[in-house]
Amino acid sequence: MQPRMNIAHLAPDLYRAVAALDGAVKTSGIDDRLLHLVKLRASQINGCAYCVDLHVKEALADGLSAQMLHLLPVWRESPFFDDRDRAALEWTESVTLAAQTGIPDAAFEVVRAAFSETEIAQLTIAIGTINIWNRIAVSSRLQHPLEMGPESVREAK
């Protein structure tokens, strides 16, 4: 699959604005571990290979376990995730899939039980921001780097 376009070069001012928003999210006070989980889960839902690859690498570098990351798609069944994680992941899924979920009151009640209003606002903006990045990457077919060459990938199958 070939990249379609380089959005950063074609719309640099807008791209920088998204990057600035992402920087503001990173310094907003959201726990780094939780932010990794939110970014990775939204990227999985949106089918963004580039973002999944990036956020797995960042999470591992920051000390999250590989096992936790492997179990993220099935977080409801795993003891790795505490009540705040579960609330944030429920909210991430509801907001990311807004067209399908309608962001139900039940999801809001779960997140409201675990987070302050300010934290919910910050979390919602973080979810919106990763969804922007996912849509930029998926629509432009941004390619994740291969740790090995294409020939090695075929041989490994």
Contacts in CASP RR format, 6 or more apart in sequence:
PFRMAT RR
TARGET T0000
AUTHOR 0000-0000-0000
METHOD contacts of the structure
MODEL  1
MQPRMNIAHLAPDLYRAVAALDGAVKTSGIDDRLLHLVKLRASQINGCAY
CVDLHVKEALADGLSAQMLHLLPVWRESPFFDDRDRAALEWTESVTLAAQ
TGIPDAAFEVVRAAFSETEIAQLTIAIGTINIWNRIAVSSRLQHPLEMGP
ESVREAK
1 141 0 8 1.000
1 143 0 8 1.000
2 141 0 8 1.000
3 140 0 8 1.000
3 141 0 8 1.000
3 142 0 8 1.000
3 143 0 8 1.000
4 139 0 8 1.000
4 140 0 8 1.000
4 141 0 8 1.000
5 140 0 8 1.000
6 140 0 8 1.000
7 15 0 8 1.000
7 136 0 8 1.000
7 140 0 8 1.000
8 15 0 8 1.000
15 136 0 8 1.000
18 129 0 8 1.000
18 132 0 8 1.000
18 133 0 8 1.000
18 136 0 8 1.000
21 125 0 8 1.000
21 129 0 8 1.000
21 132 0 8 1.000
22 129 0 8 1.000
22 133 0 8 1.000
25 35 0 8 1.000
25 122 0 8 1.000
25 125 0 8 1.000
25 126 0 8 1.000
25 129 0 8 1.000
26 35 0 8 1.000
28 122 0 8 1.000
28 125 0 8 1.000
28 126 0 8 1.000
29 122 0 8 1.000
30 38 0 8 1.000
30 119 0 8 1.000
30 122 0 8 1.000
30 123 0 8 1.000
30 126 0 8 1.000
32 62 0 8 1.000
33 62 0 8 1.000
33 64 0 8 1.000
34 84 0 8 1.000
34 85 0 8 1.000
34 88 0 8 1.000
35 126 0 8 1.000
36 55 0 8 1.000
36 58 0 8 1.000
36 59 0 8 1.000
36 62 0 8 1.000
36 64 0 8 1.000
37 59 0 8 1.000
37 64 0 8 1.000
37 72 0 8 1.000
37 81 0 8 1.000
37 85 0 8 1.000
37 88 0 8 1.000
37 89 0 8 1.000
37 92 0 8 1.000
38 88 0 8 1.000
38 89 0 8 1.000
38 92 0 8 1.000
38 123 0 8 1.000
38 126 0 8 1.000
38 127 0 8 1.000
38 130 0 8 1.000
39 51 0 8 1.000
39 55 0 8 1.000
39 126 0 8 1.000
39 130 0 8 1.000
40 52 0 8 1.000
40 55 0 8 1.000
40 56 0 8 1.000
40 59 0 8 1.000
40 69 0 8 1.000
40 72 0 8 1.000
41 72 0 8 1.000
41 73 0 8 1.000
41 75 0 8 1.000
41 89 0 8 1.000
41 92 0 8 1.000
41 93 0 8 1.000
41 96 0 8 1.000
42 92 0 8 1.000
42 96 0 8 1.000
42 127 0 8 1.000
42 128 0 8 1.000
42 130 0 8 1.000
42 131 0 8 1.000
42 134 0 8 1.000
43 51 0 8 1.000
43 52 0 8 1.000
43 55 0 8 1.000
43 130 0 8 1.000
43 134 0 8 1.000
44 52 0 8 1.000
44 72 0 8 1.000
44 73 0 8 1.000
45 92 0 8 1.000
45 93 0 8 1.000
45 96 0 8 1.000
45 97 0 8 1.000
46 96 0 8 1.000
46 131 0 8 1.000
46 134 0 8 1.000
46 135 0 8 1.000
46 138 0 8 1.000
47 134 0 8 1.000
47 138 0 8 1.000
48 133 0 8 1.000
48 134 0 8 1.000
48 137 0 8 1.000
48 138 0 8 1.000
49 143 0 8 1.000
49 144 0 8 1.000
50 137 0 8 1.000
50 142 0 8 1.000
50 143 0 8 1.000
50 144 0 8 1.000
51 130 0 8 1.000
51 133 0 8 1.000
51 134 0 8 1.000
51 137 0 8 1.000
52 144 0 8 1.000
53 144 0 8 1.000
53 145 0 8 1.000
54 144 0 8 1.000
56 69 0 8 1.000
59 69 0 8 1.000
60 66 0 8 1.000
60 69 0 8 1.000
65 80 0 8 1.000
67 80 0 8 1.000
68 78 0 8 1.000
68 80 0 8 1.000
68 81 0 8 1.000
71 77 0 8 1.000
71 78 0 8 1.000
71 80 0 8 1.000
72 89 0 8 1.000
75 81 0 8 1.000
75 85 0 8 1.000
75 86 0 8 1.000
75 89 0 8 1.000
76 86 0 8 1.000
81 89 0 8 1.000
83 114 0 8 1.000
84 114 0 8 1.000
84 115 0 8 1.000
86 110 0 8 1.000
86 114 0 8 1.000
87 110 0 8 1.000
87 111 0 8 1.000
87 113 0 8 1.000
87 114 0 8 1.000
87 115 0 8 1.000
88 111 0 8 1.000
88 114 0 8 1.000
88 115 0 8 1.000
88 123 0 8 1.000
90 107 0 8 1.000
90 110 0 8 1.000
90 111 0 8 1.000
91 107 0 8 1.000
91 108 0 8 1.000
91 110 0 8 1.000
91 111 0 8 1.000
91 120 0 8 1.000
91 123 0 8 1.000
91 124 0 8 1.000
91 127 0 8 1.000
92 123 0 8 1.000
92 127 0 8 1.000
93 101 0 8 1.000
93 107 0 8 1.000
94 101 0 8 1.000
94 102 0 8 1.000
94 103 0 8 1.000
94 104 0 8 1.000
94 107 0 8 1.000
95 103 0 8 1.000
95 124 0 8 1.000
95 127 0 8 1.000
95 128 0 8 1.000
95 131 0 8 1.000
96 127 0 8 1.000
96 131 0 8 1.000
101 107 0 8 1.000
111 120 0 8 1.000
111 123 0 8 1.000
112 120 0 8 1.000
115 123 0 8 1.000
136 142 0 8 1.000
146 153 0 8 1.000
148 156 0 8 1.000
END
